[in-house]
Amino acid sequence: MTRSWLTLDELDLARRRVLVRVDIIVPMNDGRVIDDSRIRAIRPTITEILHRGGVVVLAAHLGRPKGKADESLSLNRLRPALADILGQSVVLHRDIARGPDGSLDADSIHLLENLRFASGETGNDPVFCQHLAQWGDVYCNDAFAVSHRAHASTCGITTLLPSAAGRLLERELAVLTKITTEPDSPVAAVVGGAKISTKISLLASLTSMTDHVFVGGGMANTFFLAQGRTIGASLAEPDAVAEVHRIEETARQNACEIHLPHDVVCARQLRPGARHAILKPPSCPVDQMILDTGPDSVARFNDILADARTILWNGPIGAFETPPFDQGSIALARSIAARSESGDCISIAGGGETLAVISRAGVGKQFGHLSTGGGAFLAFLQGDELPAIQALGNH
């Protein structure tokens, strides 16, 4: 991807209000942020704007309030974490349409209330774009995670203010562009998750850009079905079997090898501590479910990864939310992290569940790049245009 957008280097920020679109959706428990990594990810951009004399105005969303105010989804809940991580007091502005009341305090960070309280946000409404533009002299997109959405705060706003990519967005695009255009070879990918139907385009794209693709999780069950294997009561998509055959044919044409588990973990119930058995070859009694990738399969794929120079991961390879069916995903995360930390490869992981596995395994710092995007991450790898990136380049 040839860069057609501006970066912060090309904007004068001194004494200017910088409207920064961020993604700060973080997991919370009892009002406490339990994983602040997405907030920490925006800190380089915010710090730079402040150091260059700009006034920071953050714009973000939380949940799906469908155009109506909902106090349970107010961004006021995030103010303490933002203030702590960014090292500045944070002022919440609830009435976006009204615009700022006089000049904005340069010694504070300003936070607009949940963008999706206004119906005009997701509809990319020109009037709501005008409301947003009142808050900035320039605009900065630092929210890769929502850059596949054509919303007011990602697209329409760029027609009204000088616009640039923030440091987080800039890094995301640089890393993902490299692995899709000129990766260090050999390239291996791990694709997991529940449903193959949501990742058909991704799998098709990966077969043209990788040497090996390991399919795990519920997705593997549909591949097993296509091979005529017994999967018992496991999650699968019989309607996608034809797509599996097409993906396998595309892989053969591209000299990409698709790997499936050759041992699996089965149980009658998906619950913590459930009795389970490792079955090899992968088959499952009619009253049981395949819930994890077996240890021999993880070990075999680790042997393949040993030669990879680029490793891409999206989706857990088991029902990781429910121990003991998290063991395959955690073992894989630690193996990839070890290779990455040693400098033998660059590792890129994306998607909320994938990052949750990596966090549980305690190896996030060893990965080369943890993408903040879920849908945007998949869209980029599939070769789809990201509306927000197009919008930056057009203005």
Secondary structure, DSSP 8 states (H G I E B T S, - for coil): ----S-BGGGS--TT-EEEEE------EETTEES--HHHHHTHHHHHHHHHTT-EEEEE---S--TTS--GGG-GGGGHHHHHHHHTSEEEEE--TTT--SSS--TTEEEEE--GGGSTTTTTT-HHHHHHHHTT-SEEEE--GGGTTS--TTTTGGGGTS-EEE-HHHHHHHHHHHHHHHS--SSEEEEE-SS-STTSHHHHHHHHHH-SEEEE-THHHHHHHHHTT--BTT----GGGHHHHHHHHHHHHHTT-EEE--SSEEEES--STT--EEEESSS-B-TT-EEEEE-HHHHHHHHHHHTT-SEEEEES-SB-TTSTTTTHHHHHHHHHHHHHHHTTS-EEEE-SHHHHHHHHHHT-GGGSSEE-S-SHHHHHHHTT---HHHHHHHH-
